[in-house]
Amino acid sequence: MTKEKSLQGVEAEGADRCPECGSKDLVKRGNEIYCRKCGYVIE
């Protein structure tokens, strides 16, 4: 099972909101940062 990081951990990676929907509900799983609201993968 891959561990998820909270928004604070994601902000440290340089992302603070989703470019698609503007949500701040971002999660980092493995090497990807994605939006929980729309599913957009940022990295």
CNS distance restraints for C-alpha pairs under 8 A (distance, minus, plus):
assign (resid   2 and name CA) (resid  29 and name CA) 6.25 0.50 0.50
assign (resid   2 and name CA) (resid  30 and name CA) 6.24 0.50 0.50
assign (resid   3 and name CA) (resid  29 and name CA) 5.97 0.50 0.50
assign (resid   3 and name CA) (resid  30 and name CA) 6.92 0.50 0.50
assign (resid   4 and name CA) (resid  27 and name CA) 6.21 0.50 0.50
assign (resid   4 and name CA) (resid  28 and name CA) 5.28 0.50 0.50
assign (resid   4 and name CA) (resid  29 and name CA) 4.66 0.50 0.50
assign (resid   4 and name CA) (resid  30 and name CA) 7.34 0.50 0.50
assign (resid   5 and name CA) (resid   9 and name CA) 5.45 0.50 0.50
assign (resid   5 and name CA) (resid  10 and name CA) 6.54 0.50 0.50
assign (resid   5 and name CA) (resid  27 and name CA) 5.69 0.50 0.50
assign (resid   5 and name CA) (resid  28 and name CA) 4.99 0.50 0.50
assign (resid   5 and name CA) (resid  29 and name CA) 6.72 0.50 0.50
assign (resid   6 and name CA) (resid  10 and name CA) 6.39 0.50 0.50
assign (resid   6 and name CA) (resid  26 and name CA) 7.39 0.50 0.50
assign (resid   6 and name CA) (resid  27 and name CA) 5.76 0.50 0.50
assign (resid   6 and name CA) (resid  28 and name CA) 7.16 0.50 0.50
assign (resid   7 and name CA) (resid  11 and name CA) 5.98 0.50 0.50
assign (resid   7 and name CA) (resid  16 and name CA) 7.47 0.50 0.50
assign (resid   7 and name CA) (resid  24 and name CA) 7.47 0.50 0.50
assign (resid   7 and name CA) (resid  25 and name CA) 6.82 0.50 0.50
assign (resid   7 and name CA) (resid  26 and name CA) 5.69 0.50 0.50
assign (resid   7 and name CA) (resid  27 and name CA) 6.14 0.50 0.50
assign (resid   8 and name CA) (resid  12 and name CA) 6.49 0.50 0.50
assign (resid   9 and name CA) (resid  13 and name CA) 6.89 0.50 0.50
assign (resid   9 and name CA) (resid  28 and name CA) 7.66 0.50 0.50
assign (resid  10 and name CA) (resid  14 and name CA) 6.89 0.50 0.50
assign (resid  10 and name CA) (resid  15 and name CA) 6.08 0.50 0.50
assign (resid  10 and name CA) (resid  16 and name CA) 7.06 0.50 0.50
assign (resid  10 and name CA) (resid  26 and name CA) 6.90 0.50 0.50
assign (resid  10 and name CA) (resid  27 and name CA) 6.43 0.50 0.50
assign (resid  10 and name CA) (resid  28 and name CA) 6.02 0.50 0.50
assign (resid  10 and name CA) (resid  33 and name CA) 7.08 0.50 0.50
assign (resid  11 and name CA) (resid  15 and name CA) 5.02 0.50 0.50
assign (resid  11 and name CA) (resid  16 and name CA) 5.13 0.50 0.50
assign (resid  16 and name CA) (resid  24 and name CA) 6.21 0.50 0.50
assign (resid  16 and name CA) (resid  26 and name CA) 7.50 0.50 0.50
assign (resid  17 and name CA) (resid  22 and name CA) 5.52 0.50 0.50
assign (resid  17 and name CA) (resid  23 and name CA) 5.47 0.50 0.50
assign (resid  17 and name CA) (resid  24 and name CA) 4.46 0.50 0.50
assign (resid  17 and name CA) (resid  25 and name CA) 7.32 0.50 0.50
assign (resid  17 and name CA) (resid  26 and name CA) 6.85 0.50 0.50
assign (resid  18 and name CA) (resid  22 and name CA) 4.67 0.50 0.50
assign (resid  18 and name CA) (resid  23 and name CA) 5.31 0.50 0.50
assign (resid  18 and name CA) (resid  24 and name CA) 6.43 0.50 0.50
assign (resid  18 and name CA) (resid  25 and name CA) 7.95 0.50 0.50
assign (resid  18 and name CA) (resid  26 and name CA) 7.18 0.50 0.50
assign (resid  18 and name CA) (resid  34 and name CA) 7.90 0.50 0.50
assign (resid  18 and name CA) (resid  35 and name CA) 6.16 0.50 0.50
assign (resid  18 and name CA) (resid  40 and name CA) 7.39 0.50 0.50
assign (resid  18 and name CA) (resid  42 and name CA) 7.35 0.50 0.50
assign (resid  19 and name CA) (resid  42 and name CA) 7.97 0.50 0.50
assign (resid  20 and name CA) (resid  38 and name CA) 7.92 0.50 0.50
assign (resid  20 and name CA) (resid  40 and name CA) 6.97 0.50 0.50
assign (resid  21 and name CA) (resid  38 and name CA) 6.98 0.50 0.50
assign (resid  23 and name CA) (resid  35 and name CA) 7.21 0.50 0.50
assign (resid  23 and name CA) (resid  37 and name CA) 6.85 0.50 0.50
assign (resid  24 and name CA) (resid  35 and name CA) 7.73 0.50 0.50
assign (resid  25 and name CA) (resid  35 and name CA) 5.90 0.50 0.50
assign (resid  25 and name CA) (resid  36 and name CA) 5.76 0.50 0.50
assign (resid  25 and name CA) (resid  37 and name CA) 6.62 0.50 0.50
assign (resid  26 and name CA) (resid  33 and name CA) 6.73 0.50 0.50
assign (resid  26 and name CA) (resid  34 and name CA) 5.60 0.50 0.50
assign (resid  26 and name CA) (resid  35 and name CA) 4.51 0.50 0.50
assign (resid  26 and name CA) (resid  36 and name CA) 5.95 0.50 0.50
assign (resid  27 and name CA) (resid  33 and name CA) 5.61 0.50 0.50
assign (resid  27 and name CA) (resid  34 and name CA) 5.53 0.50 0.50
assign (resid  27 and name CA) (resid  35 and name CA) 6.36 0.50 0.50
assign (resid  27 and name CA) (resid  36 and name CA) 6.85 0.50 0.50
assign (resid  28 and name CA) (resid  32 and name CA) 5.61 0.50 0.50
assign (resid  28 and name CA) (resid  33 and name CA) 4.26 0.50 0.50
assign (resid  28 and name CA) (resid  34 and name CA) 6.37 0.50 0.50
assign (resid  29 and name CA) (resid  33 and name CA) 6.38 0.50 0.50
assign (resid  29 and name CA) (resid  34 and name CA) 7.86 0.50 0.50
assign (resid  31 and name CA) (resid  43 and name CA) 7.22 0.50 0.50
assign (resid  32 and name CA) (resid  41 and name CA) 6.77 0.50 0.50
assign (resid  32 and name CA) (resid  42 and name CA) 7.03 0.50 0.50
assign (resid  32 and name CA) (resid  43 and name CA) 4.94 0.50 0.50
assign (resid  33 and name CA) (resid  41 and name CA) 5.93 0.50 0.50
assign (resid  33 and name CA) (resid  42 and name CA) 5.32 0.50 0.50
assign (resid  33 and name CA) (resid  43 and name CA) 5.16 0.50 0.50
assign (resid  34 and name CA) (resid  39 and name CA) 6.06 0.50 0.50
assign (resid  34 and name CA) (resid  40 and name CA) 5.52 0.50 0.50
assign (resid  34 and name CA) (resid  41 and name CA) 4.26 0.50 0.50
assign (resid  34 and name CA) (resid  42 and name CA) 5.49 0.50 0.50
assign (resid  34 and name CA) (resid  43 and name CA) 7.26 0.50 0.50
assign (resid  35 and name CA) (resid  39 and name CA) 4.89 0.50 0.50
assign (resid  35 and name CA) (resid  40 and name CA) 5.32 0.50 0.50
assign (resid  35 and name CA) (resid  41 and name CA) 6.57 0.50 0.50
assign (resid  35 and name CA) (resid  42 and name CA) 7.67 0.50 0.50
assign (resid  36 and name CA) (resid  40 and name CA) 7.91 0.50 0.50
